[in-house]
Amino acid sequence: MTVGDKGRVVVPSEIRDARGWVKGTTLIGIDTSKGLLLMSRDDARRMVKEQLSGRDLAQELIDERADEARGDDDEIAKRVG
């Protein structure tokens, strides 16, 4: 692939066909430390759902906040002596 006029990149037909990307498919580009990850919005949704499957995000947030509060309490206790 080559970056063309106005930064446009043409995805080869073999890749578009294999992915089922037709005209109008919304693509998402994610810049990673290893390069650019390109996927359809639908594929991104599926990936996120798979990664979050079985996790209790509300409880994870509660646990993180409790850990932070304990750290704050420890810091205050050090300062007070």
Rosetta blueprint (number, residue, H / E / L):
1 M L
2 T L
3 V E
4 G L
5 D H
6 K H
7 G H
8 R L
9 V E
10 V L
11 V L
12 P L
13 S H
14 E H
15 I H
16 R H
17 D H
18 A H
19 R H
20 G L
21 W L
22 V L
23 K L
24 G L
25 T L
26 T L
27 L E
28 I E
29 G E
30 I E
31 D E
32 T E
33 S L
34 K L
35 G E
36 L E
37 L E
38 L E
39 M E
40 S E
41 R H
42 D H
43 D H
44 A H
45 R H
46 R H
47 M H
48 V H
49 K H
50 E H
51 Q H
52 L H
53 S L
54 G L
55 R L
56 D L
57 L H
58 A H
59 Q H
60 E H
61 L H
62 I H
63 D H
64 E H
65 R H
66 A H
67 D H
68 E H
69 A H
70 R H
71 G H
72 D H
73 D H
74 D H
75 E H
76 I H
77 A H
78 K H
79 R H
80 V H
81 G L
